[in-house]
Amino acid sequence: MAIFLTGCTGYIGAHIASNLLADHSDPLNLLVRARNSHEAHERLWRSLQLHMDFARFEEYLRARIRIFRGDLTETHFGLADDDYGNLVRSTDSVVHCAASLNRKSEKSCLNVNLRGTLEVIQLAQRARDDHGLRRFSHVSTVAVAGQRSNEVVEEDSAIDWNRSDYDPYARTKKFCEHMVRQLLPDVSHTIFRPSIVLGDSRRPETNQFDMVRAFVFLAGLPALPFQPSARIDIVPVDYVARAISTLHQKAQPAHEIYHLSSGVDSETFVQLTDALAKAQGKRGPVYAPSLEGPSSKMVHALAGRSGKIGGLATLMKVFLPYLVWNTVFDNRRVVTEMGEKPASFSQYCYPLLRFSRENHFAYKYRDWPADAAVETRSAVASRASQDRRA
């Protein structure tokens, strides 16, 4: 029996997959969107090579990974009946991590987040009815709390259906949580809400640069239009993935919902900029909170235009609300259960900034080794054929 993981080729999902493979013994059923098996293998290798060398990846691929080539938004994920039946029968638990992060597109969020989550829930229902389902873990976001200001938000009071949402992403993820509770009432389920996930506290390398690009831009400004004492809730991806994989595998987690965040230990803007300035031997920026309104208007005016400035403004338009709400998300539940706090962003932000600048916001992916291609894919194809016959 296996863990069915969606979103394995995404940033957080790849970290979760790596943790489950390294620290636990369960096989993984992975949903990968690809036109053929060759492309599916390539996509999975690209997503996991930040975490392991090819020899280890090849070992997992042979022994513990089953790839199901499908699309989250298609009926039965677009799988053939035999493949879908095999997925149902072999799934012991579900970690649903796949999501559209396109905060500007209502259509994308509706299709991927709502329709996709419904397909995953229906798979879980069929597995439950066939042989029982151990757990359904849903990766959500603290953004389900809606528009906030100067607050510390606790898990059970985060969702207020009368409160306005920040964007389509937050709105659809809030309803995804609702679907899990309503449609799987008799299945043990866990909901994880990461805050701003930025970087890995163990190493500077990353292959996710959207938020990093915004951070690097802000770090280079001589003046910032923020309150210097405002806190920003940033959490490293390694802590998020470790919490999800550990609590998903725990026999009886203490709670239904966990904020994967820095909570009241979230650092202020001035703490972060002071740490960066010290690391670079420079002076920190001047803070001009009175410019927050004019800066926001300028960002909105430039967003969508062609060129580098327009692209950066579009990026800042998406993330700006998350930088100015001065709201943090209580994390005492996960800290108590994990026995550790997440690393502070100031501890690893400079190596992340330097890596991103030096590599021009691009990760140098390694190709699939030519001498391993035929042998590995043949072995995996043979095992997949045996699974279908079973």
C-alpha positions as CSV (number, residue, x, y, z in Angstrom):
1,M,0.0,0.0,0.0
2,A,1.2,3.5,-0.9
3,I,0.9,7.2,-0.1
4,F,-0.8,9.0,-3.0
5,L,1.0,12.4,-3.3
6,T,-0.2,15.1,-5.7
7,G,2.0,18.1,-6.6
8,C,5.3,16.1,-6.4
9,T,6.9,18.2,-9.2
10,G,6.1,21.4,-7.4
11,Y,8.4,23.2,-4.9
12,I,6.8,22.1,-1.6
13,G,5.6,18.8,-3.0
14,A,9.1,17.7,-4.1
15,H,10.4,18.4,-0.6
16,I,7.6,16.3,0.9
17,A,8.3,13.5,-1.6
18,S,12.0,13.6,-0.6
19,N,11.2,13.5,3.1
20,L,8.8,10.6,2.7
21,L,11.3,8.6,0.7
22,A,14.3,9.4,3.0
23,D,12.6,9.1,6.4
24,H,9.8,6.6,5.9
25,S,9.3,3.2,4.2
26,D,6.0,3.6,2.4
27,P,5.9,3.4,-1.4
28,L,4.7,6.5,-3.2
29,N,2.0,6.8,-5.9
30,L,2.9,10.0,-7.7
31,L,0.6,11.9,-10.1
32,V,2.7,13.5,-12.9
33,R,1.3,15.5,-15.8
34,A,3.2,14.4,-18.9
35,R,2.6,13.4,-22.5
36,N,4.6,10.1,-22.2
37,S,6.6,8.0,-19.8
38,H,9.9,9.6,-20.9
39,E,8.6,13.1,-20.1
40,A,7.2,11.9,-16.8
41,H,10.5,10.5,-15.7
42,E,12.3,13.7,-16.8
43,R,9.9,15.9,-14.9
44,L,10.2,13.9,-11.7
45,W,14.0,13.8,-11.9
46,R,14.1,17.6,-12.3
47,S,11.9,18.1,-9.3
48,L,13.9,15.7,-7.0
49,Q,17.5,16.4,-8.0
50,L,17.7,19.3,-5.6
51,H,17.3,16.6,-2.9
52,M,19.3,13.6,-4.1
53,D,21.8,12.3,-6.7
54,F,20.7,10.2,-9.7
55,A,21.8,6.9,-8.1
56,R,19.4,7.4,-5.2
57,F,16.6,8.7,-7.4
58,E,17.1,5.6,-9.7
59,E,16.9,3.3,-6.6
60,Y,13.6,4.9,-5.5
61,L,12.2,4.9,-9.0
62,R,12.8,1.1,-9.2
63,A,11.6,0.1,-5.8
64,R,9.2,2.6,-4.2
65,I,7.8,5.0,-6.8
66,R,4.9,4.4,-9.1
67,I,4.2,7.2,-11.6
68,F,0.6,7.7,-12.7
69,R,0.6,9.9,-15.8
70,G,-2.5,12.1,-15.4
71,D,-4.0,15.5,-15.0
72,L,-5.6,16.7,-11.7
73,T,-8.5,18.4,-13.5
74,E,-9.6,15.4,-15.6
75,T,-12.2,12.8,-14.6
76,H,-10.2,10.0,-12.9
77,F,-7.2,12.2,-13.6
78,G,-7.5,11.1,-17.3
79,L,-6.2,7.6,-16.4
80,A,-7.2,4.4,-18.1
81,D,-9.7,2.4,-16.1
82,D,-7.1,-0.2,-15.2
83,D,-4.6,2.4,-14.0
84,Y,-7.2,4.3,-12.0
85,G,-8.4,1.0,-10.4
86,N,-4.8,0.2,-9.5
87,L,-4.4,3.7,-8.0
88,V,-7.5,3.2,-5.9
89,R,-6.6,-0.3,-4.7
90,S,-3.0,0.6,-3.8
91,T,-3.6,3.9,-2.0
92,D,-3.4,3.7,1.8
93,S,-3.4,7.5,2.4
94,V,-3.4,10.8,0.5
95,V,-1.2,13.9,0.7
96,H,-2.8,16.5,-1.5
97,C,-0.3,19.2,-2.3
98,A,-1.0,20.2,-5.9
99,A,-2.5,23.7,-6.4
100,S,-2.6,26.6,-8.7
101,L,-0.7,29.5,-7.1
102,N,-1.8,31.9,-9.9
103,R,-3.2,34.6,-7.6
104,K,-4.3,36.6,-10.6
105,S,-6.4,34.0,-12.4
106,E,-9.8,33.0,-11.1
107,K,-10.1,30.4,-13.9
108,S,-6.9,28.7,-13.0
109,C,-7.7,28.6,-9.3
110,L,-11.2,27.3,-9.9
111,N,-10.0,24.5,-12.3
112,V,-6.9,23.3,-10.4
113,N,-7.8,24.1,-6.8
114,L,-11.5,23.3,-6.7
115,R,-12.1,20.8,-9.5
116,G,-8.7,19.1,-8.9
117,T,-9.3,18.8,-5.1
118,L,-12.7,17.3,-5.8
119,E,-11.1,14.6,-8.0
120,V,-8.6,13.8,-5.2
121,I,-11.4,13.6,-2.7
122,Q,-13.3,11.3,-4.9
123,L,-10.2,9.0,-5.2
124,A,-10.0,9.1,-1.4
125,Q,-13.7,8.1,-1.1
126,R,-13.2,5.1,-3.5
127,A,-10.1,4.0,-1.6
128,R,-12.0,4.3,1.7
129,D,-14.9,2.3,0.3
130,D,-12.6,-0.4,-1.2
131,H,-10.3,-1.1,1.7
132,G,-10.2,1.9,4.1
133,L,-8.1,5.1,4.1
134,R,-5.6,5.8,6.8
135,R,-5.5,9.6,6.4
136,F,-6.1,12.5,4.1
137,S,-3.7,15.4,4.4
138,H,-4.5,18.6,2.7
139,V,-1.9,21.3,2.1
140,S,-3.7,24.6,2.3
141,T,-2.4,28.1,3.2
142,V,-2.7,30.7,5.9
143,A,-4.2,33.0,3.3
144,V,-7.6,31.3,4.0
145,A,-7.8,33.7,6.9
146,G,-8.7,36.5,4.5
147,Q,-7.9,40.1,4.8
148,R,-6.3,40.8,8.2
149,S,-4.4,43.6,9.9
150,N,-2.2,43.6,13.0
151,E,-3.3,40.2,14.3
152,V,-2.1,36.9,15.7
153,V,-4.4,34.3,14.1
154,E,-5.0,30.9,15.6
155,E,-6.0,27.8,13.6
156,D,-9.6,27.3,14.7
157,S,-10.5,31.0,14.3
158,A,-8.8,31.6,11.0
159,I,-11.7,31.1,8.7
160,D,-14.5,33.6,8.7
161,W,-16.9,33.2,5.8
162,N,-18.0,36.9,6.1
163,R,-14.5,38.2,5.7
164,S,-13.2,39.3,2.3
165,D,-10.5,37.2,0.6
166,Y,-7.2,38.6,-0.7
167,D,-7.3,36.8,-4.1
168,P,-8.7,33.8,-6.0
169,Y,-6.0,31.6,-4.6
170,A,-7.0,32.2,-1.0
171,R,-10.7,32.0,-1.8
172,T,-10.5,28.6,-3.6
173,K,-8.2,27.1,-1.0
174,K,-10.6,28.1,1.8
175,F,-13.4,26.2,0.0
176,C,-11.0,23.2,-0.6
177,E,-10.7,22.9,3.2
178,H,-14.5,23.0,3.4
179,M,-14.8,20.2,0.9
180,V,-12.4,18.0,2.8
181,R,-14.4,18.3,6.0
182,Q,-17.8,17.9,4.4
183,L,-17.0,15.0,2.0
184,L,-14.6,13.0,4.1
185,P,-16.2,13.3,7.6
186,D,-15.4,9.7,8.5
187,V,-11.7,9.8,7.4
188,S,-8.9,11.0,9.6
189,H,-7.8,14.2,8.0
190,T,-5.1,16.8,8.6
191,I,-5.0,20.3,7.2
192,F,-1.7,22.1,6.9
193,R,-1.5,25.9,6.4
194,P,2.0,27.2,5.4
195,S,2.6,30.9,5.7
196,I,5.1,32.6,3.3
197,V,7.4,29.7,2.3
198,L,10.8,31.2,1.3
199,G,14.0,29.3,0.9
200,D,15.6,26.3,2.7
201,S,17.3,26.9,6.0
202,R,19.8,24.0,5.3
203,R,21.2,25.3,2.0
204,P,21.1,28.3,-0.3
205,E,20.1,26.4,-3.4
206,T,16.5,26.7,-4.6
207,N,14.6,26.1,-7.8
208,Q,11.7,28.4,-6.9
209,F,12.4,32.1,-7.5
210,D,9.1,34.1,-7.7
211,M,9.0,35.2,-4.0
212,V,12.8,35.3,-3.9
213,R,12.9,37.7,-6.8
214,A,10.6,40.0,-5.0
215,F,12.6,39.7,-1.8
216,V,15.9,40.5,-3.6
217,F,14.3,43.5,-5.3
218,L,13.2,44.9,-1.9
219,A,16.5,44.1,-0.3
220,G,18.3,46.3,-2.9
221,L,16.1,49.4,-2.3
222,P,17.5,52.3,-0.4
223,A,14.1,53.1,1.1
224,L,11.2,50.8,1.9
225,P,7.5,51.8,2.2
226,F,6.8,49.6,5.2
227,Q,6.4,50.0,8.9
228,P,9.8,48.9,10.3
229,S,8.2,47.2,13.3
230,A,5.7,45.2,11.1
231,R,6.2,41.5,11.3
232,I,6.3,39.2,8.2
233,D,5.6,35.5,8.7
234,I,8.2,33.6,6.7
235,V,8.9,29.9,7.1
236,P,11.6,27.7,5.4
237,V,10.4,25.0,3.1
238,D,12.4,22.3,4.9
239,Y,10.4,22.9,8.1
240,V,7.1,22.9,6.2
241,A,7.9,19.6,4.4
242,R,9.3,17.9,7.5
243,A,6.1,18.8,9.5
244,I,3.8,17.6,6.8
245,S,5.6,14.2,6.2
246,T,6.0,13.6,10.0
247,L,2.5,14.4,11.0
248,H,1.0,12.6,8.1
249,Q,2.8,9.5,9.2
250,K,2.0,10.0,12.9
251,A,-0.6,7.5,14.2
252,Q,-2.6,10.2,16.0
253,P,-1.8,13.8,15.4
254,A,-3.0,16.0,18.3
255,H,-4.9,18.4,16.0
256,E,-6.8,18.7,12.8
257,I,-5.3,22.0,11.6
258,Y,-1.7,23.2,11.8
259,H,-0.2,26.6,10.9
260,L,3.2,25.9,9.5
261,S,4.6,29.4,10.2
262,S,7.0,31.4,12.4
263,G,4.1,32.6,14.6
264,V,4.9,35.2,17.2
265,D,8.6,34.6,16.5
266,S,8.2,36.2,13.1
267,E,10.8,38.8,12.5
268,T,10.1,42.5,11.7
269,F,11.2,44.2,8.5
270,V,14.0,46.0,10.4
271,Q,15.3,42.8,11.9
272,L,15.6,41.3,8.4
273,T,17.1,44.3,6.8
274,D,19.6,44.7,9.6
275,A,20.7,41.1,9.2
276,L,21.1,41.5,5.5
277,A,23.0,44.8,5.9
278,K,25.4,43.2,8.4
279,A,26.0,40.2,6.2
280,Q,26.8,42.5,3.2
281,G,28.7,45.1,5.2
282,K,26.3,47.8,4.1
283,R,23.9,50.2,5.7
284,G,20.2,49.2,6.0
285,P,17.4,51.0,4.1
286,V,15.5,54.0,5.3
287,Y,11.8,53.2,6.2
288,A,9.1,55.5,4.8
289,P,5.7,54.0,5.8
290,S,3.9,57.1,4.5
291,L,4.9,56.0,1.0
292,E,3.0,52.7,1.2
293,G,-0.1,54.1,-0.5
294,P,1.8,55.8,-3.4
295,S,4.1,52.8,-3.8
296,S,1.1,50.5,-4.1
297,K,-0.5,52.7,-6.7
298,M,2.7,52.8,-8.7
299,V,3.0,49.0,-8.6
300,H,-0.5,48.6,-9.8
301,A,0.0,51.1,-12.6
302,L,3.2,49.4,-13.9
303,A,1.9,45.8,-13.5
304,G,1.2,44.0,-16.7
305,R,3.5,46.2,-18.8
306,S,6.1,44.7,-21.0
307,G,9.8,44.5,-20.0
308,K,11.6,43.8,-16.8
309,I,10.0,46.6,-14.8
310,G,6.5,45.5,-15.8
311,G,7.2,41.9,-14.9
312,L,8.7,42.9,-11.5
313,A,5.7,45.2,-10.8
314,T,3.3,42.3,-11.6
315,L,5.1,40.1,-9.2
316,M,5.1,42.8,-6.5
317,K,1.4,43.4,-7.1
318,V,0.7,39.7,-6.3
319,F,2.8,39.6,-3.1
320,L,2.4,43.1,-1.7
321,P,-0.7,42.4,0.4
322,Y,1.1,39.6,2.1
323,L,3.9,41.9,3.1
324,V,1.9,44.7,4.6
325,W,-0.8,43.0,6.7
326,N,1.5,42.8,9.8
327,T,-0.3,39.5,10.8
328,V,1.3,36.3,12.0
329,F,-0.2,32.9,12.4
330,D,0.1,31.1,15.8
331,N,2.3,28.0,15.4
332,R,2.3,26.6,18.9
333,R,0.6,23.4,17.8
334,V,3.2,22.4,15.3
335,V,6.1,23.5,17.5
336,T,4.8,21.4,20.4
337,E,4.2,18.4,18.2
338,M,7.5,18.6,16.3
339,G,9.6,19.6,19.3
340,E,11.3,22.3,17.3
341,K,10.8,25.8,15.9
342,P,11.4,26.8,12.3
343,A,14.7,28.6,11.6
344,S,14.4,32.4,11.5
345,F,14.6,33.9,8.0
346,S,17.5,36.2,9.1
347,Q,19.6,33.1,9.7
348,Y,19.6,32.0,6.0
349,C,18.3,34.9,4.0
350,Y,21.7,36.2,2.8
351,P,23.0,32.9,1.4
352,L,19.6,32.6,-0.4
353,L,20.0,36.1,-1.8
354,R,23.5,35.5,-2.9
355,F,22.8,32.2,-4.6
356,S,19.8,33.8,-6.5
357,R,21.8,36.7,-7.7
358,E,24.9,34.7,-8.7
359,N,22.7,32.2,-10.7
360,H,20.5,34.9,-12.3
361,F,17.4,33.4,-10.6
362,A,17.8,30.1,-12.3
363,Y,18.6,26.6,-11.1
364,K,21.1,24.6,-13.2
365,Y,19.2,21.3,-13.7
366,R,21.2,18.2,-14.5
367,D,20.2,16.1,-17.5
368,W,19.1,12.5,-17.2
369,P,22.3,10.4,-17.5
370,A,22.4,8.8,-21.0
371,D,23.8,5.5,-19.8
372,A,20.9,5.0,-17.3
373,A,18.0,6.0,-19.6
374,V,17.2,2.7,-21.3
375,E,17.8,0.3,-18.4
376,T,15.9,2.3,-15.7
377,R,12.9,3.1,-17.9
378,S,12.7,-0.5,-19.0
379,A,12.6,-1.7,-15.4
380,V,10.0,0.8,-14.4
381,A,7.8,0.0,-17.4
382,S,8.0,-3.7,-16.6
383,R,6.9,-3.1,-13.0
384,A,4.0,-0.9,-14.2
385,S,2.9,-3.7,-16.5
386,Q,2.9,-6.1,-13.6
387,D,0.9,-3.7,-11.5
388,R,-1.8,-3.4,-14.1
389,R,-2.0,-7.2,-14.5
390,A,-2.4,-7.5,-10.7
